[in-house]
């Protein structure tokens, strides 16, 4: 049996750039992380929804700048992303996933205690994209939904979305919604790997973690090489080379957005983006 169906939470960082990068990533069939993804489908909202999330964040940051006297950090995260995942062998329909996502969002809305106007804006800033994965084999994830919710409604920042309690609540909502709309009970599900021992599972996890770290370092090294070429082109006033490397850098930054970075790496990437104006 499982304690819960799988839910992961992460803040969408780097302001409007970060929000739009996630939008492009989620819809990209060509991204290396989606090489085995069978189908990508929008189930709530559209790229315009993500644009609204970005605008709301930028408007709040502008107000923050105008009213702030001294000190304080500007808002850098405009949204929170939840990933709702089911094991392989279970494929809810488009409408079932949509209903599941709506149930999860409405429970979070009650937790946030939104007023009428805030609730309307909250609903307009919900973006959900379904990724359908191969259903055979024991490795890799099953079908999952990326659910992005805007953090800014009116003059309020929904900081509670990043609290542990919010993650706990959405896990409960996901459990209940899957049972209600699909008829699957997490308490009755038996993972395929359950009888193979914790040591094997731990080994597989560490191996995957090491492979992910190597992949991230390769992208960072590529990013640094491209940045060096761009800075050299600026020194030599080579406009053509500047444009070429700028386009390559933008693609590499987007590729890096799906990687798990350490705090030090995140600071380095943000600093480089500012210097390159990307």
N, C-alpha and C positions, 0 to 999 in steps of 0.2 A: 504494500500500500504506500501511497505518497502522502506526505503531510499537506502539500499544496501542488497545484499545477504551477509551472515555472513562470515567474514574473521578475524581470530585471528593471532597474530604474537608473537613469542618468540625466544630469542636467545638460541642456543644450547650450554650450558655452560660446564665447566669442561674438556676442551680440547678434545683429541681423545677418552678418556673414555666416556665422555658425548655423543659424536656422535655415538659411537658403542652401548651404552645403549639405545639410541633412536631407532636405527635400530632393536635391539632385541625386544624392546617394541612394535614397530609398526607391527611386523610380528607375535607376540605372540598370539596364540589362547587361551592360558591358563591364561593370565593375568586377574585379577579380573575386570579391567575396560572394558574388551572385552567379558564379560560373555553373553551379549545380541547381540554381533556383529555376523551377519549371515555369512559374508564372508570377507576375507582379501585378496587383490590382488595387486601385484606390477604392476604399470602402466608405470612408467619411471624408468630406472636403476635397480640395484640389490644391494645385500650387497657389491659387489665389488665397486660400486659407492660410498657408504658410506666410504669404506676403502680408496678410493682416496681422499675424503674430509679430512679424518684424517691425511693421509700422507702429503698433502699440508699444513695443519696447523702445523704439527710437523716440517716440513722443514723450514717454515717461523719462527717458534719460535726458532729453532736452529740458523738461520741466525741472528735473533734479539739478541740472547745471545752472539754470537761471535762478533757482531759489536757494541754492546752497551758498553759504557764506564762506566757509573754509573747511578743508578736510573732507573725509568721507569718500568712499569708493563708488564710482558710477556703476549702475546695474550692468552686468556683463552677460547674464544668462536670461534669455527672453522666453525660454520654454523648458519643459521637462518631458523626457521620452520614456515611456514604459514599453517593454517588449513582452507580449503575452504569447506563450509557446505551449503547444501540445505535443505529446510524443508521436513518433512515427506510427503509422497505421490508423491514424484518426484524421479525417479530412472534413471538417464542417463546410457547409456551403457558404457562398458569398453572403447571403442574407443572415445566416446563423452567426457568422463572424461579426457582421454589422450589429446585430442585436446584442451580442456579447460585449462588444466595445461600448455601445451606448449604455448598457447597464453599469459597466465599470465607471464610466464618466459621470453618470448621474449619482452614484454613491459618493464619488469624490466631491461632487458639487454640494451634497448635503453636509459632508464633513467640513467643507470650506465656509459654510453658512453664508452663501452669496445672497445679496438682495436681488430684486427683480431685474434691474438694469445690468447688474454684474452677471447674472445668470445668462441673460441674452448674449452678452459679449463673450462669455465663457463658451457657450455653445458654438458661436461663430468662429472660435479659435481652437477647434478640435480637428486634428488631422490623423487619419488612420490609413495605413497601407498594408495590404496582405501579401506575404511572401509564401508561396506554396513550394514545398521542398520534395525531393524524391522520397517515396514511402518505403523503399526497400533498403536493406543494409542496417547495421547497428550503429554506425558512426554518423555524425552530422545531426543537425537539428531537424525537428519536424516542422509542420506549418506554423507560422507565427505572424502576429500583427504588431507593427510598430505604431505606437499611439503617442502622438506629440500633442501636448496641451500648453497653450500660451499662459505665461505666468503673470502677465499684466492685464488687469481688467479695471478700466477707469483709472483712478489714482492709486489703486492698490496693487501690491505685488504679492502673489500667492506663494509665499515662502513655505507654507505648510505642505505644498506638493512634494518637497524634497525631504520631508521628515519621515522617520521610520514608520510612524503611525500610518501615513498615507500609503506606503508600500504594503504594510500589513493589511490595510483595508481593501486595497485593490486586489490583493491575493484572495481575500475572502470573497470579494465580488466576482472575481474570475472563476473561482470554484463553483459558486452558486449559479452563475450565468451559463457555464458549460453544462452543468447538470440540467438546468431548466431548458435550454435551447437545443442541446445535442444529446442529452440523456447519459452523459459520461460522469461517473462518480470517481473523484480522485482517490477516495478511500478504498475503492475496490480494484484500482489499477495496480498491476504487478509489473514493475520494470523488467525488461529482458535480462539486464545485467545483474539483477538482484542476487542471484545464486552464484555469482562468479567471484565474490569476495571483495572486501574493501581495499585490499592491497592493490589489486589489479585496477580498480577504479581510480585510486590515488595515483598510480603510475601513469595511467592514461591521461589524467588531468595535468600532471606535471609535464608530460611529454608535449601535450597540446599548448600548454603555457609557454614552454621553451620555444616551440615552433612559432607561436604568435610574436614572441619577443624578437626572434631573428627577422621575421617579416617586417616588423616595425622598424628595426634598425636599418634594414635595406632601404626602406622608403626614406628614412631620415638622411641617410648617406646620399641618396639620389637628390634629395631636396637641397642639401648643402652644396653638392656639385653644381646644380643649376643656379643656386644663389651666387656662388663664386663667379660663374660665367656672366651672370647679370651685372654684378658689381664691376667686373672687368670691362664689360661693354659700356657701362656708364662712364668709366674713366676715359675710355677711348672714343666716347661720343658715337658709338656704333648703334644707331637707332634701330636698324633691322634686327641685329642680334638681341637688343634689349626687348623688343616685342616678342621675338621667338622664345626667349627664356622666360619672359613674363607669362606667356600662355602655358608653357610647360610647368612652371611653378604653380600656377592656379590649379592645374590638373593634379599635381602631386599633393598639394594641400588638401584637395578634396579626397584623394585616396587615403591620406593620413587621418582624415576625420573619423574613419571607422575603426581606427586602432586604439587600443588602451594605452594611454601615455602616463608616465609618472608625472608628478607635480613639476619636477625640474624640466622634463621634456616639454610639458605644456607651456611653461613660462618661456622656454627657448623658442618654441614655435610661434607663440603670440608676439614675442619681440621681433622675430624675423618678419612676420606678416606686416607689422607696423613699419619696419624699415623699408620693406618692398612696396608698401601701400597696396596690399592684396586683401 
